[in-house]
Amino acid sequence: MAEDKDKNKNKGNYSANNIQALEGLEAVRMRPGMYIGSTDAKGLHHLVWEVIDNSIDEHLAGHCDTITTIIHKDNSITVRDNGRGIPTGMHEKLQKSALEVVMTVLHAGGKFDKDTYKVSGGLHGVGVSCVNALSGYLKAEVHREGKIYTQTYSEGIPTSKVEQVGTTEDRGTIISFKPDATIFESLEYRFETLENRFKELSFLNKGLTLTLEDERVQEEGKNKKKTFHSEGGLKEFVKYIDSARTPILDEPIHVTGKEENVEVEVAMQYNTSYSENIYSFVNNISTKEGGTHVSGFRRAVNRVFAKYGEDNGFFSKLKFKIAGEDFREGLTAIVSVKVPEPQFKGQTKGELGNSEVTGIVSRAVGDVITYFLEENKALAKRIMEKVILAATARHAARKAREMVQRKNVMTGGGLPGKLSDCSSKDPAESEIFLVEGDSAGGTAKQGRDRHFQAILPLRGKILNVEKAMEHKIYEKEEIKNMFTALGVSIEEKDGQRILNTEKLRYDKIVIMCDADVDGSHISTLILTFFFRYMKELVENGNIYIAAPPLYQVKKGKQSKYAWNDEERLAIMEEFGGKDDTSIKIQRYKGLGEMNADQLWETTMNPEFRTLHQISITDALEADHVFSMLMGDEVPPRRAFIEENAKYANIDI
């Protein structure tokens, strides 16, 4: 009994003895990708997420309501919170300050002690110690119990002792670090990437204030700064995502529940769109591959709506069976759970594996939806009418897809007549250019390397798939041509539509449009199509956008290309100044105005061209932007354009 009492003497406190050390830091610098995913821009920003996670854990434990992050001019980062502060007392087992243990020992932290953190995001405990190991310089400053403590490090190794340097009435932890230039490909932090995540975190943690300040950019004489705070939480989150869509419900359906120490919160809204958008989080960590919490949500939606529809005779006249996806068309939902001991598949935490969470979420969501349907008959009828419309459209879409794919088989591959294919049959070395118009297509065909470059001209602006039912897209020749040329097909599996890429014919799919506003619009239409119907190709890094020049600047035998007005002016200055009358400028309003050799030289030659690879770093924000740019609601689109006009390619 004496031993048990000793174990529990610090129960509920956060002290040096709550810090449990599991192993050292040796492998982090050798294999950083194993711990933060990569050493590119994604890995660079992951360092900030790891530090922020510690502050969020303090918020979840009820001890922090403010987090401030600063990007300094040299791209170093400072994160400050008003939590309890990392303990600085002596760690009994390791005989060093608990602060040094947390900062220098892998798998060391209060999150392994259930009395310190009931719920934690960075559950593997590698967070701040990994950041330390991968930083050329890091300083930890702790405001705790009226005193200020500091320690500095380089590459994870202490360069000073833990020192008391003053007194304070504040409390909290301040971590300042500069990523190691020998580890990362770039040290340039992107304000928008941090902004999107902080916005997300504010919705997921109502009552928490997050501030992001950028010393590199001045706005009206002050550092660029944005503050994020939400009192409505997930309900506000869903409204934000759906701000460019037309809602069916007056207010999102809101679910909260707790069972077996698992907290469930869900907000869901039906809209008039044709896409399903479900985003999920576990302890604030985005689970992009879903998991048991999403399975539980889908199970509840399918079960409750199916029962309600059957019991009230909504499906009696249908000649085909309702599928689970029919209940989720036009549904936007956020599924957030707090799990004391989540089991993730890998350090990236992409998918939740706890089997018990399925039933917990299903019961919580099912009870609330059942009550909602009984209490809101008129809205329930509107949802059911949408479900029936979705089922009818799905049935038509399946027939349309089968017809397209059957035609391909019957015609021996069915490659579009407009496709100028490459001679190589190796997808790994092959690339296809989706070109705006027959004129530009002809130029591209003449200028290409026919061994590995294929050309598919697209006539005019393709269908805006954001506003169209799925079966309608298969009626459009240009979209059918893309499916058949690429060799991909859409299949249904477990109630989900997936893209079969086994027969993908090209590794690079390059969108090549004019360098003007119309060209940008066509590029956006094509990107919207890929995002909604071939998302796997975007996620796998197959989609690119070509960058043709906007100008050719000539003086005598001198000639250079410019991709924007700044480059044009710089070349003119180089050639003798803006007032030099011998300087001639050709503006390319279309790719067809370029000679074949010019198009090859500037835009298609792998040795000199610039291709912008399309990636989805934030699927939720991408969904919001696509629905805003291509949806029905004008005010959000106007506001977005006005805010970003200085970055846009405005053609006057």
N, C-alpha and C positions, 0 to 999 in steps of 0.2 A: 504493500500500500504506500509505503514511503516513496518508492520509485514512481508510482503513478502521480502522487502529489507533486513531485519534482517536475514531471513532464508538463503538468498543467498550471504551474505557478505563473507563467507569463501568458496564459490564455486570454485572447482579446487584445493583447498589447502588440505593438510593432517595435521590436527592439533588435539588438545585434543577434540574439539567440534565435530569432525567427528566420535568419538567413541561412539556408542550407546549401552547401557546396557539393557538387557532384563530380566535376572533372575540370581539367585545365583548358587553355586557349590555343594550344599548339597548332591545331589543324586549320584554324580560321583563315590565316593569311595565305596558307598554301592552297586551300580550296575554298575561296570565298563564295563561289557559286552554290556550294552545298548549303550555305547558311542564309544567303540573301537572294538566291535565285540567279543572279548574273552580275557582271561588272559593267554593264552598260548603263544607260540613263535610268532604266527601271530599278536596277540594283542601287544606284546612287540615291534615288528617292526613297528606296526601302529603308535606308539608314534613318531617315526622318521618321518613318512610320514606327520603327522599333523604339525610338526615344519617346514619341508621342504615346505609344501603347502603355508605357509605364505611367505616364500622367493620367491617361484614361482609366487605368486600373485604380488609381487613387480616387478618381471621380466615382467609379462604380462602387467603391467601398465607402463612399459618402464623405470624403475628406478633401475634395478639390472641385472648384467650380470655375476656374479660370486657367487657360493655357495660352501662352504667347510664344509665337515662333518668329524669329527674325532671320532673313537672308542678308548676310553682310556683303559688302562690296566685293570681297575676295571669294564669295561663294561658300564661306563658312556659315555654320548654322548655330543659332542659340534657341533652346527650348526652355521655357520657364513655366513652372506650375506653382499653385499655392496649396499643394498637398502637405503631408506630414514631414516630408524630407527623408531622404535615405538615412537609415541609422548609421551612426559613426562610432558607436561603442566597440569594444574589443570582442571579436568573434572567438568564443572559447576554444573551438576545435583547431582553427587555423592560426590563432594568436596574431591576428592583424585586424585592423579596423574593418568593420562590416562594409563600409563604403568601398574600401579597396577590394574586398571580396566580390561585391556586386559588380564592380567595374572591370575586374581582371580575371574572374573565374567563370568559365562556361557553365551553364546550368546552375547558376547561383542567384537566388532572389527570394523575396517574400512570397512570390506566387506559388511556391511549392509548399507553403505552410497554410493549411486551410483556415486557420484562425486569422491570418493576415489579409488574404484576399479570397472571398467566397467565389468570385468569378474573375477570370483574367483573360485578356486577349492574347498577349504574347506568351502562350502557355509553355512553350518549350524552354523558356528561360534563357535563350541565347541572345536576347535583344541587345541591351546596352553594352554588354561585354563584347559582342560582335562589332558594334559600332566603334568601340574603343580600339579593338584590334585592327580595324580597317581605316583608322584615322591617323594622319600624320601628327595631329595635335588634338588633344581633348582636355577640357577642364571641367571638373565637377565642383559645383558650389552648393552647399547644403545650408539652409536656414532652418535651424531646429533647436527647440528648447531655449530660445533667446540668444543663440550663438551662431556664428558663421564659420563653416569649415570648408576648406578647399583641398583639392589634390589635382595635379596635372599628370598627363601621360603622353607617350609617343608610341605609336604602333602597339598599343595595349600594355606597354610597360610603364610603371610609375616613374615619373621624373622628379617627384617631390613626395614628401611624407604628407599624411593627412594632418593639416594644421588648422588651429583655431585662429582666425584672422580678425575677428571683431564680434560685435554684439548686434542684435537686431530684434525688432518687434514683429517682423514678418516670419513666415514659414514657407517651406517649399524647396524644390530642387531646380537648379539651373545647370543645364548641360550645354556646353559650347564645343563644337568640333569642326575640324577641317578634314574632309576625306583625303585619303592618301592618293596622290597623283600617280604613284607607281602601280596602283591597283585598278583604278577606274579609268575607263576610256575617255570620259569627259567629266569635268567638275562643275558643269553649268546646270544650276538648278532652274527648273521651269516653274514660274509663279502659278500658271494655270493648273499644273498637275497637283501642286500642293493645295491650291484653292478648291479644286473639286473634291479632294479627300476631306478637307476641313468642313466644307459645306455638308458633306455626307455625315461626318461625325457629329455635327451639331444637331442634325435631325435624329440621329440614333441615340443621342444623349441629351434629351431635353433638359433645359436649365443650365447646360454647360456653355460657357463663352470661349470661343477660340478666335484669336487675333493673329493675322498673318501680315508681316511688315517686310517690305523689300527696300533695302538701302541703295540698291543699284538703280532704282527708277524714281524720278522725282515727278510728282503731280501737284501743280499749284504751289511749288516751293517746298513741298513736304515729301517724305518718303511715301511711296505707294503703300496703302494699308487697307485691309478689309477685315471686318469682324463678322463672325457667324454665331447666331444664337437662335434657338427654337424653343418655344413653349408648347407648341402643338405636336412635336415629335413626328412620329410616322405618318400621322394624318396630313401634316404639312408636307412631308416628304412626297407622298403620293400625289398631292395637288401640284407640287413643283414639277414632278416628272410629267404629269398629264396637262400641264399648263397650256400646251398647244393643241390639245385634243378636246373634243366636246364630250363632257361627262353625261352619263345617264342618271346617276344618283346625285341627289342634292349634296350629300356629304359622304365621304368614304366610310365603309363599314370598318369598325375598329374592334380588334380583339385583344384582350389581355387575360392572362391566366397563369397559374403557377401550380405545378404538380411535381412531387419528388425533387424539390429544389430547382427544377427547370422552369425558368420564366419564359413565357411566350407573349410576343406582341406582334400583331399583324394589322396592316391597313390595306384595304383593297377597294378599288374603284372600277366600275364598268364605264367604258367610253364607246364612241361610235366607230373606232378604228377596227382593223381586221387582224391585229397582231396580239399575241400573248406576251406580256412583259412581267416576269416574276424575278425579283431580286432578293437575295437571301444573305443573312448575316448571322454569325455565331460569335457572341462576345465582341461585337463590333467589327469582326474580321469578315470581309466579303468572301462568300463561298460561291465562286463563279461556276463550279460544277454542281452546285446544289447539295444534295445529300438527304438524310433521313427527315430533316425538318421540312424540306420542300415536298418530299414524298407524302408526308403527313398532311400538308396543306392541300395538295392536289387531291388526295384521297377524300378529304372532307368536302371539298368543292364538288367533286364528281358525285359523291354519295348523296349529299343533302339536296343538291339541285335536281339530280335524277329522280329521287323519291318525290320531291315536290312536284315535278313535272308530270310524273306518272299518276300521282294521287289526284291531281287536279285536271287531268285529261288533256294536257297541252300537246302530248305526242301521239294522240290517238289516230290522227290522219296521216302521219308520216309513213312512207313505204320502205324506209330503211332505218337502221338502228342509230340512236344517238351515241356519239363517242365522247370520251372524256375531254378531248380538246375542244369540242363544241361549247362546253361550259366555260372555257377559258379564253375564247376569242374576244378581243376587246377588253381584256382584264389586265389591269396594272396592279401589282401587289408587292408589298415589302413584307418579308417574313424574317423576323428577328427573334433569336432565342438566346438566352443566357444559360449556359450549361457549366456546372462546377468543374466537371472533368471531361471536356470534349475529346473525342477521338477523331483526329483528322487524318486524311490520307496524304502523308508527306508534310514537310516543313512549310510548304506553300499554303497549306490549309485550304485547299480548293474544294474539298468535299467533306461533309460531316458524316461520320460513320456510326454514331451511337444509335443502336436499334430501338431503344426505349423512347427516343424522342419522336419517332413517327406517330405512335399512339397518343402521346401527350399533346402534340400539335393538332392532330386530327380531332381529338375530343374537344379541345378548346375552340377551334375554328368552327367545327360542326355545330356546337351548341349556340354560338352567336349567330351564324347564318340561319339556322332553323328559326330562332326567335325573330330575326330581321324579316324573313319571308312571311311569317305569320302576322307580323305587325304592320307590314307595308305591302298590301295586296297590289296596289297600282304599280309600284316600282318592280315588284316581283313579276308582274305580267310583262313589263317592258323588257326585263332581263330574259324571260322565257321566249319572248318573240325574237330577241337577238340570237338566242341559242338555236332556235329553229332555223333562222336565216343562215347562221354559221354552218349548221349541219347540211342544209341544202346546198350551200356554196362549196362545202368540203366534198360532198358527193359529186358535184359538177367538176370540181378541180381534179379529183382523182380520175374521172373519165377523160378530162382534157390531157392530163399528164400521160395517161396510158396510151392515148391516141398519138401523142407526139413521140413517145418512146417506141410504140409499135411501128410507126412509120419509119423510124430510124432503122429498126431491125430489118424491115421488109425491103428497104432500099440499100441494104448492105452498108450501113453506117450513116447514111443520110446526111453527109456533110453539106452545109449550105452552098449553093451555087456561087455566092459572092465571096466565099472564103478562098483566099490565095494561100494554100497551105505551104508549110516548109517541107523540105525533103527528108529531114531527120525524123525518125520515129521514136527517138529517145526523149520522153517528157522532161527529163532532168536538164537537158540542154536547150529545150525548145521554148519559145515565147511567142505570144500572140498579141498583136496590137489591135485594140478596138478603136477604130478611127471614125471621126465625125465626117460623114458625107462621102459620096462617090469620088468627088474631085480630089480630096485629100487622100482617099484610099488609093487612087491611081498613082499619086505622087509617092506614097509610102511603098506601094508595090514595086515601083521602079527603083527606089532608093535602098530597099532592104537587102540584107544578106539572106537569100532564099534558102540557104542550108538550114538555118535554125529560127528564122523569123517568119511568122504567118501574119496575114493581114485580113481583118474582117471589117469592112465598111459598115457603119450603121447609118441608116437614113433618118436624118432629122432628130428631133427629141423623142426619146423612148417614153413609154408609158410611165406616168408617176405612180409607182406601185404603192406608195403610202396611202393613196386614195382609192385603190382598186381592190376588188375581191380577187382571190387567188385564181379562180377559173378564168377570169378576164385576161390575165397576163399571158396565158397560153394561146390566146387568139392573136396576139401581136407577133408579126413575123420577126421583128428584130430580136425579141426576147427568145423566141423559139430557136433562132439562129445561134444565140449565145449558148443555150443549153446543148444543142447538137454539136457545135464546133468544139466546145470544151470537153464534151464526153461525160458530163456529170448528169445525175438524175436525182429527183426527190423521191424518197421512200417513206413509208410509215412504219414505225416500230414502237411498240408499247405506248400507243397513243401519242407519239411524238413524231413530227416530221424531221427527217434527217437527210443530209446531202450525201449521196454515195459518190465518193471521189476516187474509187478504185481505178476508173478508166480515164482519169484526168489526163489530157493530152499535152498540156503545157505547164511548166513550172512557174513561169512568169506570165501574168495577165496584165497587160499595160493599157491603161486608158489614155488615149492620145487625142486631145481635142484642141481647138483653136485657143490662142492665148488672149481671149477677150471675155466679156461678160457672158455672151451666149455659150461659149465653150465651157466656162465655169459652171453654168447651169446644167449643161448636158453631162458634164463630169459628175455633178452632184446627183442627177437622176440615175446615172449608172451605178454610182456608189450606194445610193439608197436601195437599188435592186439587189446588189451584192449583200448589203447588210441585212436585208430582210429575208432573202431567199437563198443566199449562198454564203452565209456567215462563216461557215467553216473555212472557206477559202481566205477570208479576211484574217481569221484567227491563225491560220497556218502560214500567213505571210506571202500568199501568192499574188496579191493585188498591188499594182503600182500605178502611179500617175506620171506620165511623161512631162517634161518641162521644155517645151519649144520656146525659142527666143521671141521677144516682142519686136525687136529692132535689129537692123543691120546698119552700122555706122561706117561710112567709107570716105576716104580722102586719098585720091590718087590710087596707088596700088595697095594702100593700107586698108584693111577691113577687119572689123570686130563685131561680135554679136552682143546684144544687151538684153537681159531678161526682165528689166524694169527701168523706170525713169531715172533712178539714181545711177545705175550702171551706164545708161545712155549719156547722161551729163558728164560722168567721169571720163568716158571715152572721148567725148567731144573736147573736154579740157585737155586731154592727153594729145589729141590731134591738132590742137592749136587754138582752143577756146570756142565758146558758144557763138561768137560773132563771125567766125571764119566761114566765108561764103562758099569755099571749096569743099566743105564737109557736106556730104549727102546722107540723108537718113531715109531708110526704107522701113516702114512700119508694116509688119505682117499681120493683117487682119484675119487671115486664115492660113491653115497649113497648105492649102492648094496654091497659095501665092509663092511658096518656096519652090526652088528647083529640087529635083530628087536628090542631087548630091549635097545640097544645103541641109535638107531634112535629115539625111543620113549623118552628115558631119556633126550637126548640133543636137539631134534628138534621139537618134537610133543607134549610133555607133557606141558599143559598150566601153570603148576606150575613153570617150570624151563626154558622153551624155550624163545627164542627171536624172535619176529615177527616184521618185518619192514613194517609199514603201508605206502602204496603209496598214496601220495596226490599231487595235482597240485596247488602249491602256485603261480606259474607263468605259465599260459597256453601258452603264447606266447613263452617263453623261452623253454618250454617243446616241443612245436612244432618244434622249430629250432633244438633242440638236436636230436629228433627222426629222423627228415628228414636227418640230417647230419650223424648220426650213421648208418642208414639203407637205405639211398638213393644211387644214382649212382655216385655222385661226390666224388672222392678219396681225393683230396688235403685238403678240410675242415675237413674230418674225421681224416686224418693223423695229422693235426695241433692240433686238439682237443685231440687226444690220447697223443701226445708229451707233451702238456701243462699239462695234468692231469695224466701222467704216474705214478707219485709218489704216487697217490691215488689208482691206479688200482691193480687188483689182477693178477699179471704177473706169468704165469705158464711156467717154463723153463724145 
